[in-house]
């Protein structure tokens, strides 16, 4: 019979793991509005391809109200260049995400892309679109 002797320190185990863990290279988080924009694009693709029948079905499957799904899908009414800027917003290092989806709703309701762009620039600069 072979006997193996090994020193085991149970108290240091948790600390060692934390000390040896590699730090995350990515700091911050993707803004919520960027994730919602990507979701709206993906959901629209599902409808266009026929994988789902309509927004009502998406709402049922996603366990959200049809009203909430409509709010998300209305982001697709924004001018394409605004959509692109939203998708590539810088990560949020701390605090609340800016801009919010709620702040974009009045901009998405506008049918004239030039007016949308003006309001988007105001919002992106940190001012409230209501102030214009």
Residue frames as qw, qx, qy, qz and C-alpha x, y, z in Angstrom:
[[0.000, 0.889, 0.459, 0.000, 0.00, 0.00, 0.00],
 [0.421, 0.306, 0.005, 0.854, 1.24, 3.50, -0.90],
 [0.226, -0.788, -0.431, 0.377, 0.77, 6.47, 1.39],
 [0.336, 0.557, 0.163, 0.742, 0.77, 9.99, 0.02],
 [0.337, -0.638, -0.379, 0.580, 1.44, 12.88, 2.34],
 [0.244, 0.511, 0.280, 0.775, 0.53, 16.39, 1.33],
 [0.124, -0.324, -0.426, 0.835, 0.17, 19.61, 3.23],
 [0.021, -0.607, -0.611, -0.507, -3.27, 21.17, 2.76],
 [0.067, -0.201, -0.370, 0.905, -4.25, 24.58, 4.05],
 [0.071, 0.611, 0.772, 0.160, -8.03, 24.87, 3.90],
 [0.105, -0.795, -0.301, 0.516, -8.10, 28.46, 5.09],
 [0.133, -0.516, 0.356, 0.768, -6.09, 29.90, 2.18],
 [0.406, 0.285, 0.801, 0.335, -8.07, 28.21, -0.59],
 [0.219, 0.848, 0.482, -0.015, -10.60, 30.98, -1.23],
 [0.124, -0.892, 0.144, 0.410, -8.06, 33.76, -0.97],
 [0.432, -0.283, 0.667, 0.538, -5.66, 32.01, -3.34],
 [0.402, 0.514, 0.703, 0.283, -8.32, 31.70, -5.98],
 [0.098, 0.956, 0.251, -0.111, -9.13, 35.39, -5.77],
 [0.293, -0.766, 0.353, 0.450, -5.50, 36.42, -5.78],
 [0.406, -0.161, 0.747, 0.502, -4.68, 34.25, -8.80],
 [0.459, 0.678, 0.572, -0.036, -7.78, 35.24, -10.76],
 [0.380, 0.150, 0.328, 0.852, -6.97, 37.24, -13.87],
 [0.144, 0.500, 0.283, -0.806, -8.45, 40.73, -13.84],
 [0.525, 0.656, 0.542, 0.015, -11.14, 41.39, -16.40],
 [0.394, 0.008, 0.319, 0.862, -9.79, 43.26, -19.40],
 [0.087, -0.553, -0.484, -0.672, -13.17, 44.86, -19.98],
 [0.083, -0.269, -0.559, 0.780, -14.40, 47.49, -17.60],
 [0.375, 0.210, 0.013, -0.903, -17.87, 48.93, -17.61],
 [0.457, 0.314, 0.827, -0.099, -20.95, 47.57, -19.30],
 [0.090, 0.266, 0.619, 0.734, -22.72, 47.90, -22.62],
 [0.291, 0.055, 0.223, -0.929, -25.45, 50.53, -22.28],
 [0.438, 0.309, 0.789, -0.302, -28.94, 49.10, -21.97],
 [0.516, 0.679, 0.076, -0.516, -30.19, 51.12, -24.95],
 [0.216, 0.543, -0.729, -0.355, -27.48, 49.52, -27.12],
 [0.172, -0.012, 0.983, -0.063, -28.64, 46.06, -26.07],
 [0.463, 0.519, 0.554, -0.457, -32.27, 47.01, -26.71],
 [0.410, 0.670, -0.296, -0.543, -31.37, 48.33, -30.17],
 [0.109, 0.336, -0.910, -0.217, -29.64, 45.06, -31.03],
 [0.303, 0.221, 0.883, -0.283, -32.63, 43.15, -29.67],
 [0.497, 0.610, 0.221, -0.576, -35.05, 45.17, -31.81],
 [0.351, 0.569, -0.593, -0.449, -32.98, 44.41, -34.91],
 [0.022, -0.148, 0.989, 0.008, -32.86, 40.70, -34.07],
 [0.385, 0.372, 0.727, -0.431, -36.58, 40.51, -33.34],
 [0.490, 0.631, -0.077, -0.596, -37.38, 42.29, -36.59],
 [0.227, 0.424, -0.819, -0.312, -35.25, 39.73, -38.43],
 [0.207, 0.088, 0.954, -0.199, -37.26, 36.93, -36.80],
 [0.483, 0.559, 0.426, -0.522, -40.50, 38.47, -38.02],
 [0.395, 0.656, -0.371, -0.525, -39.15, 39.15, -41.52],
 [0.118, 0.321, -0.921, -0.188, -37.84, 35.59, -41.89],
 [0.724, -0.166, -0.398, -0.539, -41.18, 34.14, -40.79],
 [0.389, 0.075, -0.843, 0.363, -39.76, 32.35, -37.75],
 [0.035, 0.407, 0.681, -0.607, -42.38, 34.15, -35.67],
 [0.208, 0.670, 0.663, 0.259, -45.71, 35.43, -36.91],
 [0.020, 0.819, 0.155, 0.553, -45.80, 38.90, -35.39],
 [0.062, 0.493, -0.477, 0.725, -44.95, 41.12, -32.45],
 [0.735, -0.391, 0.102, -0.544, -47.79, 39.65, -30.38],
 [0.968, -0.013, -0.243, 0.063, -46.18, 36.22, -30.62],
 [0.503, 0.414, -0.434, 0.622, -42.78, 37.69, -29.69],
 [0.316, -0.530, 0.303, -0.726, -44.36, 39.34, -26.65],
 [0.910, -0.273, -0.023, -0.312, -45.89, 36.04, -25.53],
 [0.897, 0.150, -0.292, 0.296, -42.67, 34.12, -26.02],
 [0.385, 0.426, -0.363, 0.733, -40.57, 36.84, -24.37],
 [0.434, -0.571, -0.630, 0.298, -42.96, 37.19, -21.41],
 [0.117, -0.212, -0.110, 0.964, -43.35, 40.95, -21.90],
 [0.383, 0.649, 0.482, -0.447, -46.40, 43.02, -22.67],
 [0.564, 0.562, 0.440, 0.415, -47.19, 43.91, -26.24],
 [0.001, -0.997, -0.054, -0.051, -46.86, 47.57, -25.25],
 [0.497, -0.708, 0.406, 0.297, -43.30, 47.04, -23.99],
 [0.678, 0.086, 0.577, 0.447, -42.35, 45.12, -27.10],
 [0.363, 0.832, 0.328, 0.259, -43.74, 47.96, -29.21],
 [0.223, -0.953, 0.159, 0.133, -41.59, 50.44, -27.29],
 [0.598, -0.416, 0.556, 0.399, -38.50, 48.37, -28.05],
 [0.590, 0.372, 0.599, 0.394, -39.42, 47.83, -31.70],
 [0.184, 0.961, 0.208, -0.017, -40.04, 51.57, -32.16],
 [0.416, -0.677, 0.371, 0.481, -36.27, 52.05, -31.92],
 [0.558, 0.162, 0.647, 0.494, -36.25, 50.77, -35.51],
 [0.256, 0.879, 0.390, 0.098, -38.03, 54.00, -36.51],
 [0.300, -0.815, 0.192, 0.457, -34.85, 55.95, -35.80],
 [0.508, 0.781, -0.327, -0.161, -32.65, 57.06, -38.70],
 [0.957, 0.118, -0.202, 0.173, -30.12, 54.35, -39.63],
 [0.431, 0.520, -0.411, 0.612, -27.12, 56.47, -38.61],
 [0.441, -0.557, 0.337, -0.618, -28.67, 57.07, -35.17],
 [0.972, -0.160, -0.020, -0.171, -29.27, 53.32, -34.81],
 [0.798, 0.328, -0.322, 0.390, -25.63, 52.70, -35.61],
 [0.065, 0.595, -0.418, 0.683, -24.45, 55.28, -33.08],
 [0.723, -0.441, 0.206, -0.491, -26.66, 53.68, -30.43],
 [0.986, 0.029, -0.158, 0.035, -25.23, 50.23, -31.17],
 [0.727, 0.254, -0.273, 0.576, -21.70, 51.53, -30.71],
 [0.312, -0.880, 0.076, -0.350, -22.13, 53.76, -27.67],
 [0.282, 0.481, -0.714, 0.424, -19.14, 53.62, -25.33],
 [0.574, -0.318, -0.737, 0.159, -19.40, 51.33, -22.30],
 [0.398, -0.807, -0.029, -0.436, -20.79, 52.79, -19.11],
 [0.414, 0.340, -0.669, 0.514, -18.02, 52.87, -16.51],
 [0.151, -0.264, -0.748, 0.589, -20.18, 53.83, -13.54],
 [0.273, 0.297, 0.237, -0.884, -23.57, 55.34, -12.79],
 [0.627, 0.490, 0.510, -0.326, -26.63, 55.30, -14.98],
 [0.499, 0.210, 0.611, 0.577, -26.60, 54.67, -18.70],
 [0.239, 0.731, 0.100, -0.631, -27.09, 57.68, -20.94],
 [0.461, -0.127, -0.019, -0.878, -29.10, 58.00, -23.05],
 [0.416, 0.081, 0.839, -0.341, -32.03, 55.91, -21.92],
 [0.108, 0.315, 0.846, 0.417, -34.59, 54.20, -24.11],
 [0.007, -0.767, -0.581, 0.272, -37.27, 56.39, -22.54],
 [0.086, -0.692, 0.111, 0.708, -35.39, 59.52, -23.71],
 [0.116, -0.157, 0.722, 0.663, -35.30, 58.14, -27.25],
 [0.267, 0.502, 0.819, -0.075, -39.07, 57.50, -27.51],
 [0.253, 0.825, 0.227, -0.451, -40.04, 61.06, -28.53],
 [0.000, 0.593, -0.566, -0.573, -37.24, 61.11, -31.11],
 [0.208, 0.029, 0.939, 0.274, -38.35, 57.80, -32.63],
 [0.326, 0.630, 0.641, -0.293, -41.90, 59.13, -33.00],
 [0.192, 0.738, -0.162, -0.627, -40.73, 61.77, -35.46],
 [0.835, 0.401, 0.370, 0.069, -41.01, 60.79, -39.10],
 [0.431, 0.872, -0.177, 0.146, -38.46, 63.32, -40.39],
 [0.886, -0.084, -0.167, 0.424, -34.95, 61.94, -40.02],
 [0.332, 0.531, -0.153, 0.764, -33.35, 65.40, -40.12],
 [0.458, -0.668, 0.087, -0.580, -35.36, 66.43, -37.05],
 [0.942, -0.315, -0.110, 0.044, -34.46, 63.11, -35.38],
 [0.738, 0.237, -0.196, 0.600, -30.78, 63.79, -36.01],
 [0.006, 0.644, -0.164, 0.747, -31.01, 67.28, -34.49],
 [0.702, -0.577, 0.073, -0.411, -32.71, 65.95, -31.36],
 [0.959, -0.086, -0.154, 0.224, -30.28, 63.02, -31.17],
 [0.515, 0.438, -0.253, 0.693, -27.30, 65.40, -31.27],
 [0.319, -0.651, 0.170, -0.668, -28.87, 67.41, -28.45],
 [0.894, -0.398, 0.012, -0.205, -29.45, 64.27, -26.40],
 [0.901, 0.124, -0.180, 0.376, -26.01, 62.81, -27.15],
 [0.295, 0.576, -0.269, 0.713, -24.36, 66.06, -26.06],
 [0.300, -0.152, -0.724, 0.602, -25.92, 65.63, -22.63],
 [0.282, 0.021, 0.143, -0.948, -28.78, 68.11, -22.91],
 [0.421, 0.348, 0.780, -0.306, -32.42, 67.14, -22.66],
 [0.186, 0.288, 0.671, 0.658, -34.24, 67.03, -26.03],
 [0.085, -0.804, -0.585, 0.060, -37.09, 68.96, -24.33],
 [0.305, -0.676, -0.040, 0.670, -34.80, 71.96, -23.97],
 [0.297, -0.014, 0.530, 0.794, -34.62, 72.55, -27.70]]
